[in-house]
Amino acid sequence: MNTPDRHAPHATSDLGRRVAARRAQLGLSREEVADRAGSTPGFIGYVEERVPTPGIEFLVRLANALETTVQDLTGSTADRAPGGGRAGYRPRTEEIDEAECWELLDDHGVGRIAVEGRDGLMVVPVNYQVVDGQIVFLTAADSSLARTAASGAEVAFEEDRLDEAFSQGWSVLLVGPVRTVSDETAARRVRDAVHSGPWAGGGRDTVVTLSPRRVTGRRIRVTGSPGTAPGSADQGPSRP
C-alpha cells in the first residue's frame, strides 16, 4: 500500500486538477508518477499547481503514467458536443443554493437564453455580465431577445459547466422578466461596465437586463473526482 501523499494539491487549471485527482484515485505520490513518466516530482507539482502547457510528448507519458488518456486529462475537444462520455461511478445530484449560484455565474461568461422567437420557442447562446444583481446582455435591436424585452416577458437563462473527464458538472437556472434599458445615459453606463463584447459582434448595442425572480442550481458529483472527498458519495453532500 502506498503511503499518504504529503503534497496537498492546489491545482489552478483544468489539466492540473485532473492530474491531481487521477493521481489521488490511483493512490500515487508525485514521486511515483514522476518515476513512471520519466520526470521529476517537482515538475509533476508544477503541472498540478502552476498552469503550465506541457508538450504533447510529455502529456502522452503522463497519461500513460496515470493509466488514462491525453483526451481524459485535457478534456474533450472544443468542437465536440458535450456530454458524450459515460456516466460517472455512483453519481449523485446536489441542490445549489442561491448564493453559490451567483458565485458560479461569476462576473461574466456565456450562457443560454430561452425566448419566444418568430417561429416559436428558441434557445440561443449569449454573452452575459452580472451587474448589481441583474444579468445584462448586449443584443441587436431586431433580435428575438430585444423583442421579448420590449414586452417585459419572462425568459429562462442557464449557464453550466461540464467536466467531461469525470462526468460531472453543474447548472444554474435563472427565471424572470427582461426589459430594454431605453435611457441612453443608463445604457451607456451599463455598456461601460461590460468587460467583454458579444462574441458574435455586429452592432449589438441594445442593452437588455434580466431581473431574476427565481435562481436555482444543481450539481452532479462523482466519487473521487475533483472537489469530492474519497468515499463521500455515502456521506451526503460536500462543498468544494
N, C-alpha and C positions, 0 to 999 in steps of 0.2 A: 504494500500500500504506500502511496506517495505521501510525503509529509505535507501539511498545510502550506499553501503558498504564502510566503511572508510579504509578498508585494501586494499592496492594496491598489487595484486598478482605478484610475481616474480618467477613463477614456473620454476624449473630446471630439471624436469623429465616429461616423457610422462604421468605418473599417476598424478603428481601434476598439470600439465596444464589442464588435462581433468577434474579433480576435480574442479579446479578454474573456468573453462569455464562452466561446468554444473551448478555450484552454481550460476554463473552470469546469465545463461539462466533462472533459476528459480527465480532470484531476491532475493536470500537468503544471509544473512550475515553469517560470520563464527559462530557467537553465535547461530544463528538459526539452522545451520547444526549440530553444536555440541549438541544442545538440542535434536534434532531428533535422533542422533546417539549414545546418551549416552556418550558423550566425553566432551572435553573442547575446547574452541576457540583456545587456544594455540597449542593444538595437531593438530587441523584442519589446522592451519597455518603451522605447521611443515610438515604435509603431502604435502601441496601445494608448499612449498619452500625449503625443506631441504633433499629431496630424501630419505625418509625412506622406509622400506619394511614392512608395517604393516601386521599383521597376517590375515588369511582368515576370522576369526570371525569378526574382525573389518571391513574388506573390505565389508562383507555382510551387516553389519549395515550401513556403509557409503553409499553403493549403494542404500539401501532402503531409507535412508535419502534424497538422491538426486534423488529419483524416477527413477532409472536406474538399470543396472545390473553390476555385477562384470566384466563380459566379456567386456561391453562397457567401463568401467573405465580403465581396464588393456589393452584393445586392443584384437584383435583376437589371437588365439594360434599360435605358431610358425610353426606348421605343417599343417596349413590350408591355402589353396590357397587364396591370397589377392583379395580384390575387390568383395567379395560375398555379401556385405551389400547393402542396398538400397541407391539410390542417395540422397544427402542431400537436404534440403529445399532451393529452389531458388539458385542453384549453379551458379557460373559464372567462366569464364576462363580468365586468365590474361597472357600476354606475360611476360617472364622474360628476362631482358637484360643480355648481355654477362658478365658484371662484377659480377652480382648476381649469374649467373650460376656457375662461378668459386668459389664463396663463398659457394654455396650449395654443390659443389663437395668436398670442404674442402681439407684436405691433403691426405686422402686415404680412401678407402672403397671397396665395392663390387658393380659391375655394370654388364651389359650385352653387349656382343660384337657380331656383325653380320659379319660373314666371309663366304667365299666360301669354302666349305668342299669337300671331295671326292664324296659325294652323292648330292651335290648342296648346296644351301644357308643354313646356320645353325646359331643359336643364342646360345651362351654359357655364363654362369656366370663367371666372372673373378675378382680377386682382382686387384686393381689398386693403383697407387701412383701418385700424381701430383708433377712433378719436372721441374722447370724452364719453365712453360707454356706448358709442354707436359704431356701426360698421359703415364705412364710406367707400363708395365706388365712383370711378370716373367712367362715363359711358358716352356713346354717341347720342345726339339729340333725337334721332329717329329709331333708336333701339327698342326692343321689347321691354327692357328694364326701365328705360325712360318713360315709355308709355304707361307702364304699370305704376311707376312712381307718381305720375301726373294725377292718377285717380286715387292714390293713397291706399292701394290694395295691399294685402298681406303677401309675403313671399316666404319661402324656406331657403335658408342658406346653410351650407355644410362645408366643413373642412375636415380632412382626415390625413393620417399618416400610416403607411404600411411598412412593416419590416419583413420583406419577402424571405430573408434568410431564416427567420424564426417564426414565420406565420403568425405574427401578432401585430397589433396596432391600435389606433384609437380614432374615434369620430366625434365631432362636435356639431350640434344642430341648433340653429337659431331661427325662430319664427317671429315675425312681426311686420308691421306696416313699413313701407318705403315711401319716401317723399323726395321731391326735387328741391334743391336749395336754389330758390329763384332770386334771392337778393344777391346782387353781384359782389358786394363787399364781403358778405359771409362766404360766398362761393370761392372767392379769391383766397380768403383766409384758409379755407379747407384745402384748396389746391396747393397752397404753400406748405401745408403740414404733411402732404403726401410725399413719402420718401422715394417711391418708385412709380413711374407712369405705367399705364396699361401695356402689357406685352404686345397686344395686337396693334397698338399705335393708331394712327389715322384720325386725328382730330376728336378724341374722346374727352371733351371738356365739360360735359354736363355732370354736375355733382348730385349724386343720389345718396341718401342716408337710410340705413335700416335701424329702427329703434326696436330691439328685441323685447318681446313680452314673455318669451319662453327660451331658456338656454339649457340644453341638456347634452349629455355626452355619455359615451360608452367606450370601454377599453377591453380588448382581448389580450389576456396574458397566457403564456405558456411556460411550464416548469423548466427552469434552467436558462431561460432567455434573459437578455439584459433587463435589469430592474426588478428581477424576480429572484428571491432567495431560494436556494435548493430546498425542495420538498414543500414549498409554500402553497402548492395547489390544494393541500389538505388543511391549510391553516387559516383560510379566509383571506380577504383582500389585503394587499400590502401596497404602500405608497412608495413611489420611486424616491 
